[in-house]
Amino acid sequence: MKDIRAKILWVDDEINQLKPHILFLEEKGYVVSTSNNGQDALNELTKNNYDLVLLDQFMFGLDGIETLKLIKEKDPSINVIMITKSEEEWLMDEAISEKISHLLIKPVNPSQIFMACKETIEKNKIYNKKVSSQYLKEFQEIESLSINANSFSDWWKIYEMLTKWNLKIDNQSENSLIEIFNSQFENSNRYFTKFVEKKYATFLKENDGDLLSKDIFDREIIPLLSEDKKVCFIVLEAMRLDQFYFLKEVLSKNFNIESKPSVSILPTATPFSRNAIFSGMYPDEFCDFCPDQLQDLKDGKNINSFENLFFDNQLAKKGFDSIKSHYHKIWSFDEGKKFLRELDKYAKNNIISIVVNFIDQLAYKRAQSNILKEIVPDESSYRKTILDWYEQSWLKETIKKLAAKDFTIILTSDHGSLEVQKPAIVSADKHSSDGIRYKYGRNINLDNRYALDIRDLVEFRLPSLDHQCNYLVAKNNYFFVYPNEKNKYAIKLNNSFQSGGISMQEMLVPIYIMNSK
């Protein structure tokens, strides 16, 4: 017996004339039931479940549009293909507004009907099968690239491949494929961590072209200012590549976007990576330049109070101290709306730098709230939440208006984030920092399976914050807990989004250079 592909209800007041079409669909494996008027069709849909309705437009009694509206009231999710002999545009608009799957113009042949039914009912299955087949073919290439990667450029290629597959596999219902992919991503991150552990310090000395946090102003912003172009530089704190890809689909409707890779410094956390961006310096340098910043790191508070100072100093060092500039950190919706209202005032500057804290705050609040964990349970929902936020945000309108005023928009992040899953118990005293993915303090210790232990601070360009100071930077998907109440915090922080450690998601950050279309 042939497998049933789907159940179709065909509604037409001349249904007897469609016998050849019905037989053709049945030969293809569809079960086809019929009705010769709208009311009978509604009664049939009440009694039985169907995957698709084929609906004629011109019928006695309820016409096609009326029947369509009533069908959608009963079941908004059901697929409907409307068939009509009219080519009037108003009818097309009406049918499309009621969310039909297809509109076919008579005369139609059996193959046309079959193709429309197949696309409507089976397109997700066909797409998923193709994605599965293509990914499994590329699996070995990704494995080989991960084993042999010898530069951050190599890792960017791997990370982009994995991220694109992540988004394609995102809606897959085949759990085995999802498990294979997640395992490969985790395995690639292990290779990446070994690469960073071995090469990072050398990379700081012998960087052969990769863009590091501290280089963003010098390499991307200063050349535009030199050409007398206006620049709006936006840092979306803790946003990572997959989330940027989601955003790019919206942005590309209005902007030409050039994407460039960058590498966040270690630790991949705001006090280090974002200060490096605005100062154009390594952490040991910006702490020498601003001793108050060093003290704030020691105290563990106000860890980004001097970005405006760093920003002004970097412009002055590059010879742009006379241009009009403005720095703005936005922590809340109200502050964002206020900034948008006053945008004409800020748009008089040659360069505007904006730090947006929403994404980092979302991750932080989610870790504290069971309700938010329900709303944003995983990486997929995290991406969608960020996209929903942007669509409704003050930022979307701000970017649009600044672009209209001939600003080049440069969009990036200070670092990404990682969903952590494995607790690691740290031995540290009460004066150590309280990071989840990184810590610094006096002789803090952890097994090197779980963290990179940095004791040669000069080699890693990190400031010394105390006698015998060292840094721990988490590897893979580990997070730090203390022996005291370790179970409580292991449960609380598991599957939360954290930053500061070593992973592709945290270290490899895109830069979007955007101009209006």
KEGUBA-278167 format. One record per residue (C-alpha): residue number from 1; z negated, y, x. Coordinates in steps of 0.2 Angstrom, whole numbers, plus 2048, in hexadecimal, padded with zeros to 3 digits. Each point is the difference from the previous one (the first is absolute). Example, Ala and Ser with C-alpha at 12.3 -4.5 7.8 and 13.67 -1.06 7.14 Angstrom:
<rs>
R  nr  zz  yy  xx
R   1 7D9 7EA 83E
R   2 803 811 806
</rs>
This chain:
<rs>
R  nr  zz  yy  xx
R   1 800 800 800
R   2 805 811 806
R   3 7F2 80C 805
R   4 7FE 80F 7F4
R   5 804 810 809
R   6 7F9 80B 7F2
R   7 7FF 803 7ED
R   8 80C 80D 7F9
R   9 800 807 7EE
R  10 812 807 7FC
R  11 800 80C 7F1
R  12 811 805 7F8
R  13 806 801 7EE
R  14 810 7F7 806
R  15 7F7 7F2 80A
R  16 80C 7F3 7FA
R  17 80E 808 80A
R  18 7F6 7FE 810
R  19 7FF 7ED 800
R  20 80B 7FF 811
R  21 7F4 80C 808
R  22 7F0 7F7 7FA
R  23 808 7EF 806
R  24 803 808 811
R  25 7EE 805 802
R  26 7FA 7EF 7FA
R  27 80B 7F8 80D
R  28 7F7 80B 80D
R  29 7EF 7FA 7FB
R  30 7FA 80D 7F4
R  31 7F9 7FC 7EF
R  32 808 80C 7F3
R  33 7F9 803 7EF
R  34 809 80C 7F4
R  35 7FC 80D 7F2
R  36 80D 80A 7F6
R  37 7F5 80F 7FC
R  38 7F2 80A 807
R  39 7F3 7FB 7F4
R  40 803 7ED 803
R  41 7FF 804 813
R  42 7EF 808 7FE
R  43 7FA 7F2 7F6
R  44 806 7F3 80D
R  45 7F8 80A 80F
R  46 7EF 7FF 7F6
R  47 801 7ED 7FF
R  48 808 7FC 811
R  49 800 806 812
R  50 810 805 808
R  51 805 806 811
R  52 80F 80B 7FB
R  53 807 808 7F0
R  54 813 803 7FF
R  55 802 80E 7F3
R  56 80F 806 7F7
R  57 800 813 7FC
R  58 809 801 7EF
R  59 7F9 7F4 7F3
R  60 7FC 801 7EE
R  61 7EE 805 7FB
R  62 7F7 804 810
R  63 80C 806 80D
R  64 7FE 7FC 812
R  65 7F6 80F 806
R  66 7F4 7FE 7F1
R  67 7FE 7EE 804
R  68 7FE 804 813
R  69 7F2 80C 7FC
R  70 7F6 7F3 7F5
R  71 803 7F3 80D
R  72 7F8 80B 80E
R  73 7F2 804 7F4
R  74 7FC 7EE 7FF
R  75 803 7FB 812
R  76 803 80F 80C
R  77 803 7F3 80E
R  78 80E 7F6 7F8
R  79 812 802 808
R  80 80D 806 7F4
R  81 813 801 803
R  82 809 80B 7F4
R  83 812 7FD 7FC
R  84 80B 80D 7F7
R  85 812 805 7FD
R  86 7FB 813 801
R  87 802 809 810
R  88 7F8 810 7FA
R  89 7F4 807 80D
R  90 7F2 804 7F3
R  91 7FF 7EE 7FC
R  92 7FE 7FB 812
R  93 7F3 80D 802
R  94 7F6 7F9 7F1
R  95 801 7EE 806
R  96 7FB 804 812
R  97 7F2 80B 7FA
R  98 7F9 7F0 7F7
R  99 800 7F7 810
R 100 80E 7F3 7FE
R 101 805 7F5 80E
R 102 813 802 7FE
R 103 80C 809 7F5
R 104 811 7F6 7FE
R 105 80F 807 7F8
R 106 80B 7F5 7F4
R 107 80B 7F6 802
R 108 7F5 7F5 80C
R 109 805 7EF 807
R 110 7F4 7F1 802
R 111 7FF 803 813
R 112 7FB 812 7FE
R 113 7F2 7FA 7F4
R 114 7FA 7F3 80C
R 115 800 80C 80F
R 116 7F6 80D 7F6
R 117 7F3 7F2 7FA
R 118 7FF 7F9 812
R 119 7FC 811 808
R 120 7F4 805 7F3
R 121 7F6 7F0 7FF
R 122 802 7F9 812
R 123 801 80F 80B
R 124 7EE 7FF 806
R 125 802 7ED 804
R 126 810 803 809
R 127 7F9 80E 80A
R 128 7F0 7F7 805
R 129 80A 7F0 805
R 130 80B 80B 80B
R 131 7F1 809 808
R 132 7F8 7EF 803
R 133 810 7F9 808
R 134 803 810 80B
R 135 7EE 801 806
R 136 7FF 7EE 805
R 137 810 803 80A
R 138 7F8 80F 809
R 139 7EF 7F8 802
R 140 804 7F8 811
R 141 808 810 806
R 142 7F0 80A 7FD
R 143 7F5 7F2 808
R 144 80B 801 810
R 145 800 813 800
R 146 7ED 800 7FE
R 147 7FE 7F4 80F
R 148 80B 80A 80B
R 149 7FC 812 7FB
R 150 7FD 80A 810
R 151 800 812 7FA
R 152 7FA 80B 7F1
R 153 813 802 7FB
R 154 801 7ED 7FF
R 155 7F1 800 7F5
R 156 807 80D 7F5
R 157 80F 7F5 7FC
R 158 7F5 7F2 7FC
R 159 7F4 80A 7F5
R 160 80F 808 7F6
R 161 807 7EE 7FD
R 162 7EF 7FA 7FA
R 163 7FD 80F 7F5
R 164 811 7FF 7F8
R 165 7FD 7EE 7FC
R 166 7EF 804 7FA
R 167 807 80B 7F3
R 168 80D 7F4 7FB
R 169 7F4 7F1 7FE
R 170 7F3 80B 7F8
R 171 805 7FB 7EE
R 172 804 7EE 804
R 173 7F7 7F3 7F5
R 174 803 7F2 80D
R 175 7EE 7FF 808
R 176 806 7F5 80E
R 177 80D 80D 806
R 178 7F2 80E 7FF
R 179 7F4 7F5 80B
R 180 80E 7FD 80D
R 181 803 812 801
R 182 7EE 806 801
R 183 7FD 7F3 80D
R 184 80F 806 80A
R 185 7FA 812 7FF
R 186 7EF 7FB 806
R 187 807 7F6 80E
R 188 80B 80E 806
R 189 7F1 80C 800
R 190 7F7 7F4 80B
R 191 80F 801 80D
R 192 800 813 7FD
R 193 7ED 801 804
R 194 803 7F6 810
R 195 80E 80C 805
R 196 7F5 80F 7FD
R 197 7F1 7F9 809
R 198 80B 7FC 80F
R 199 80C 80F 800
R 200 7F8 80F 7F7
R 201 7F7 808 810
R 202 810 7FE 80A
R 203 80A 808 7F1
R 204 7F5 80F 801
R 205 805 803 812
R 206 812 7FA 800
R 207 807 804 7EE
R 208 813 7FF 801
R 209 804 809 7F0
R 210 7F5 7F9 7F2
R 211 7F9 80E 7F5
R 212 7ED 801 801
R 213 7F4 809 7F5
R 214 7FE 80E 80D
R 215 813 802 802
R 216 804 804 7EE
R 217 7FF 813 801
R 218 809 801 810
R 219 80E 7F4 7FC
R 220 803 804 7ED
R 221 7F9 811 7FB
R 222 802 80B 810
R 223 813 7FD 800
R 224 802 806 7EE
R 225 7F5 80F 803
R 226 80B 804 810
R 227 80F 800 7F4
R 228 7F7 80D 7F5
R 229 7FE 7F3 7F2
R 230 7F1 800 7F4
R 231 7F6 7F0 801
R 232 7F3 7F8 7F4
R 233 7F7 7F3 809
R 234 7F7 7F4 7F4
R 235 7F3 7F2 806
R 236 7FD 7F4 7F2
R 237 7F0 7F8 807
R 238 7FF 7ED 802
R 239 811 7FD 7F8
R 240 80B 7F2 807
R 241 812 7FA 801
R 242 801 7F6 7F0
R 243 7F8 80F 7F6
R 244 80D 80B 808
R 245 80E 7F5 7FB
R 246 7FA 801 7EE
R 247 7FF 813 801
R 248 811 801 809
R 249 809 7F9 7F0
R 250 7FA 810 7F7
R 251 802 80C 80E
R 252 812 7FB 803
R 253 806 806 7EF
R 254 7FE 812 806
R 255 7FF 7FE 813
R 256 80A 7FA 80F
R 257 7F3 7F7 80A
R 258 800 7FB 812
R 259 7F3 7F3 805
R 260 7F9 7FF 811
R 261 7F2 7F4 807
R 262 7F0 805 808
R 263 7F1 7F8 807
R 264 7EE 804 7FC
R 265 7F4 801 80E
R 266 7F0 7F5 801
R 267 7F5 800 7F7
R 268 80B 802 7F1
R 269 7F4 80C 7F7
R 270 800 812 7FA
R 271 7F5 807 80E
R 272 80B 7FA 80D
R 273 812 7FE 7FA
R 274 800 810 7F5
R 275 7F8 80A 80D
R 276 80D 7FA 80C
R 277 80E 805 7F4
R 278 7F9 812 7FE
R 279 7FB 803 812
R 280 80E 7F7 809
R 281 7F3 7F8 80B
R 282 7F8 7F0 803
R 283 7EE 7FE 7FA
R 284 7F8 803 811
R 285 80B 810 802
R 286 7FC 807 7EF
R 287 7ED 7FD 802
R 288 801 809 811
R 289 809 80E 7F8
R 290 7F4 801 7F2
R 291 7EE 7FA 804
R 292 7FB 803 7EE
R 293 80C 7F2 7FB
R 294 7F7 7F5 80D
R 295 7EF 804 7F9
R 296 806 7FC 7EE
R 297 807 7EF 806
R 298 7EF 7FD 808
R 299 7F7 806 7F0
R 300 80C 7F6 7F4
R 301 803 80F 7F5
R 302 80D 80E 7FD
R 303 80C 7F5 80A
R 304 80F 80A 7FC
R 305 7FA 812 7FF
R 306 80B 807 80E
R 307 811 7FB 7FB
R 308 805 812 7FC
R 309 7FA 805 811
R 310 80A 7F2 808
R 311 80F 805 7F5
R 312 800 812 806
R 313 7FD 7FB 812
R 314 80F 7F4 800
R 315 80B 80E 7F9
R 316 7FA 80C 80D
R 317 803 7F4 80E
R 318 812 7FE 7FB
R 319 803 812 7FF
R 320 7FF 802 7ED
R 321 7EF 80A 7FF
R 322 809 80E 7F8
R 323 808 7F7 7F1
R 324 7F7 7FF 7EF
R 325 7F7 7F0 7FD
R 326 7F4 7F8 7F4
R 327 7F5 7F1 800
R 328 7F9 7F9 7EF
R 329 7F6 7F0 7FD
R 330 800 7FA 7EE
R 331 7F3 7F4 7FA
R 332 801 802 7ED
R 333 80C 802 7F2
R 334 7F9 811 7FC
R 335 803 806 811
R 336 811 7F9 800
R 337 804 809 7F0
R 338 7F9 810 807
R 339 80B 7FE 80F
R 340 80F 7FE 7F5
R 341 7FC 810 7F6
R 342 7FF 80A 810
R 343 80F 7F8 808
R 344 80A 810 801
R 345 7F3 807 80B
R 346 800 7F1 80C
R 347 813 7FF 800
R 348 800 811 80A
R 349 7FB 7F6 80F
R 350 80C 7F8 80D
R 351 7F6 7F0 800
R 352 7F4 7F9 7F4
R 353 7F5 7F0 804
R 354 7F8 7F7 7F2
R 355 7F4 7F1 801
R 356 7FF 7F6 7EF
R 357 7F1 7F5 7FE
R 358 804 7F7 7F0
R 359 805 7EF 807
R 360 7F1 7FF 80C
R 361 7F5 805 7F2
R 362 808 7F3 7F4
R 363 7FC 7F2 80D
R 364 7EE 806 803
R 365 7FC 802 7ED
R 366 808 7EF 7FD
R 367 7F4 7F8 80C
R 368 7F2 807 7F7
R 369 805 7FD 7EE
R 370 803 7F0 7F7
R 371 80A 809 7F2
R 372 80C 806 80D
R 373 801 7EF 808
R 374 806 7FA 7EF
R 375 80D 80E 7FE
R 376 806 7FE 812
R 377 7FD 7ED 804
R 378 80C 7FE 80E
R 379 80D 808 80C
R 380 80E 800 7F2
R 381 7F5 80A 7F4
R 382 7FB 80B 80E
R 383 812 805 803
R 384 803 803 7EE
R 385 7F1 80A 7FE
R 386 805 80C 80E
R 387 811 801 7F9
R 388 7F9 804 7EE
R 389 7F5 80D 809
R 390 80E 809 809
R 391 80B 800 7F0
R 392 7F2 80A 7F7
R 393 7F9 80A 80F
R 394 801 812 805
R 395 807 7FA 810
R 396 811 7FB 7F8
R 397 802 811 7F9
R 398 7FB 808 811
R 399 80C 7F6 80A
R 400 80E 805 7F3
R 401 7FC 812 800
R 402 7FF 801 813
R 403 810 7F7 803
R 404 808 80D 7F4
R 405 7FA 80D 80C
R 406 809 7F8 80E
R 407 7F1 7F7 808
R 408 803 7F0 809
R 409 7F3 7F4 7FA
R 410 7F8 7F4 80D
R 411 7F6 7F3 7F8
R 412 7F5 7F3 80A
R 413 7EF 7F9 801
R 414 7F2 7FF 80D
R 415 7FE 7ED 7FF
R 416 803 7F2 7F3
R 417 7F3 7F4 7F9
R 418 7FD 7EE 7FF
R 419 7F9 7F5 7F2
R 420 7F1 7F8 80A
R 421 7FA 7EE 7FC
R 422 7F5 7F9 80E
R 423 7EF 807 805
R 424 7FB 801 812
R 425 7ED 803 804
R 426 7FE 80E 80D
R 427 7F1 802 80C
R 428 7FD 813 800
R 429 7F1 80C 800
R 430 7FD 80E 7F3
R 431 809 80D 80A
R 432 811 7F7 7FF
R 433 80E 807 7F4
R 434 801 7F8 7EF
R 435 813 7FC 7FF
R 436 806 7F0 7F8
R 437 80F 7FD 80B
R 438 7FA 809 810
R 439 7EF 805 808
R 440 7FA 809 80F
R 441 7EF 801 807
R 442 7F5 7FA 80F
R 443 805 7EF 805
R 444 805 7F9 7EF
R 445 805 7EE 801
R 446 80B 7F4 7F6
R 447 80A 7F0 805
R 448 811 805 806
R 449 808 7F4 7F3
R 450 7FC 80E 7F3
R 451 802 810 809
R 452 807 809 80F
R 453 7F1 805 80B
R 454 805 810 809
R 455 7F5 805 80F
R 456 80C 808 80B
R 457 801 810 7F6
R 458 80B 80A 80C
R 459 80E 7F2 7FF
R 460 7FF 802 7ED
R 461 7FF 813 800
R 462 7F0 7FF 7F6
R 463 7F1 80C 801
R 464 7EF 7FA 807
R 465 7F3 803 7F3
R 466 7F1 7F9 808
R 467 7FA 7F7 810
R 468 808 7EF 800
R 469 80B 805 7F1
R 470 80D 7F3 7FB
R 471 80B 7FE 7F1
R 472 804 7F1 7F5
R 473 811 800 7F6
R 474 802 7F2 7F4
R 475 80E 7F3 802
R 476 80A 7F8 7F2
R 477 7F7 801 7EF
R 478 7EE 800 806
R 479 7F3 80D 7FB
R 480 7EF 804 807
R 481 7EF 7FD 7F8
R 482 7EF 800 807
R 483 7F4 7F1 801
R 484 7F5 80A 7F3
R 485 807 7FD 7EE
R 486 810 7F8 807
R 487 803 7F6 7F0
R 488 7FE 80F 7F5
R 489 80D 80B 80A
R 490 80B 7F1 803
R 491 802 7FE 7EE
R 492 802 813 7FC
R 493 80D 803 80E
R 494 80A 7F0 7FE
R 495 812 804 7FB
R 496 7FD 813 802
R 497 80D 80B 808
R 498 7F9 806 811
R 499 807 809 810
R 500 7FB 802 812
R 501 806 7EF 806
R 502 80F 7F7 808
R 503 80E 7FB 7F4
R 504 812 804 7FD
R 505 7FA 808 7EF
R 506 7F4 80C 809
R 507 809 804 810
R 508 812 801 7FB
R 509 803 810 7F5
R 510 811 807 7FA
R 511 805 813 801
R 512 80C 806 7F2
R 513 80A 810 804
R 514 806 806 7F0
R 515 80D 80D 7FA
R 516 806 804 7EF
R 517 810 7F8 7FA
</rs>
